[in-house]
Amino acid sequence: MRRILLGSQLRRLRESRGITREAAGYSIRASESKISRMELGRVSFKARDIEDLLTLYGVADEAERSALLGLAREANVAGWWHSYGDVLPGWFQTYVGLEGAASHIGVYEVQFIHGLLQTEDYAHAVVARGQRDACASEVDRRVALRLERQKLLVSERAPEFHAVLDEAALHRPYGDATVMRAQLRHLLEVSEQPNVTLQVMPFSFGGHSGESGAFTMLRFPEPDLPDIVYLEQLTSALYLDKREEVTQYERAMERLRSDSLSPAKSRDLLRARLQLL
C-alpha cells in the first residue's frame, strides 16, 4: 500500500512539473518503464533514486523530502502475503496489497464465487481446476492464501464490500453437490454482515452492463490515492487509475447494482437455488 501511495505522489510531482517519464528515468539512470512501475507501486524504491527524483521535481523543503524518503523506507517492508511468494505471482502481489488497504471494494464476478466469499472446499475445487499442473501442496498453499485474504472482511478495519455475482456463478459446479450447498449457505451467512452487500444479476434480466467481464473497483481512505480498477487476465493483470477509465467502470457498476436483484431478493434466489441442490 505504501508503495502505491509513494508512487502516486511521485507521479503527481512529476506531472505538476511537466516532466516526462523518459526524462525522469534518465535522471536516475533508468528506463521510462521503470518510472512507470515506480509510479504504480510495483517495484521497491532506492533512497538514491527518490532523492534524485525529488531534486528533479524541485522538492527542496527538507520536511517534505524526509517524509517521502521515510515513506520509501516503509514501502520496502514486505507485507504478510510475501510469505506466499512461492505461489503468488508478482502481478497479484500488488493486488493483495491494494485489497488490504482499500476502504471500499466493489466487484462483479461471472465465472465463480468471488475469492473473498469462497469456502475452503469450494476454493480448493476452483484452484485445482484452474491449476491442473499444480501439485497437491501448491494447491493447498494457494487455498491458504485465499483464506488468509478473507480475514480482511472481519478485521477491525474491514472495508465496505459490495459484490454483484452473475447467476451463472451459482449454477456452475465447483466440487460436488455438498460443496456447492455449503458454498451457498456461506453466501447467505456472509451477506448478513453489516459491511457486506451481495446482489445477484439474474439470467432473466438478459444482457447487461457487465458484458466486458469480471472487474474489481478499489477505493482508499487516503485522498492522494486514486480509485483503481483491477482487471485480471490469464497471466497478468491491468490496473487502471486514469479518471476517464475509472469513470466508465463506475457507471457500469452503478448500472449493474441498479439492474441486479436487491440484497433481499438475492438471498431469496440463493435459498431457492439451495433447495434444488
C-alpha positions, 0 to 999 in steps of 0.5 A: 500500500505504501508503495502505491501511495509513494508512487502516486505522489511521485507521479503527481510531482512529476506531472505538476512539473511537466516532466516526462517519464523518459526524462525522469528515468534518465535522471536516475539512470533508468528506463521510462518503464521503470518510472512507470512501475515506480509510479504504480507501486510495483517495484521497491524504491532506492533512497538514491533514486527518490532523492534524485527524483525529488531534486528533479521535481524541485522538492527542496523543503527538507520536511517534505523530502524526509517524509517521502524518503521515510515513506520509501523506507516503509514501502520496502517492508514486505507485507504478510502475503510475501510469505506466499511468494512461492505461489503468488505471482508478482502481478497479484502481489500488488493486488493483495496489497491494494485489497488490504488497504482499500476502504471500499471494494466493489466487484462483479464476478461471472465465472465463480464465487468471488475469492473473498466469499469462497469456502475452503472446499469450494476454493480448493475445487476452483484452484485445482481446476484452474491449476491442473499442473499444480501439485497437491501442496501448491494447491493447498498453499494457494487455498491458504492464501485465499483464506488468509485474504478473507480475514480482511472482511472481519478485521477491525478495519474491514472495508465496505464490500459490495459484490454483484455475482452473475447467476451463472456463478451459482449454477456452475459446479465447483466440487460436488453437490455438498460443496456447492450447498455449503458454498451457498449457505456461506453466501447467505451467512456472509451477506448478513454482515453489516459491511457486506452487500451481495446482489445477484444479476439474474439470467432473466434480466438478459444482457447487461452492463457487465458484458466486458467481464469480471472487474474489481473497483478499489477505493482508499481512505487516503485522498492522494490515492486514486480509485483503481480498477483491477482487471485480471487476465490469464497471466497478468493483470491491468490496473487502471487509475486514469479518471476517464477509465475509472469513470466508465467502470463506475457507471457500469457498476452503478448500472449493474447494482441498479439492474441486479436483484436487491440484497433481499431478493438475492438471498431469496434466489440463493435459498431457492437455488439451495433447495434444488441442490 
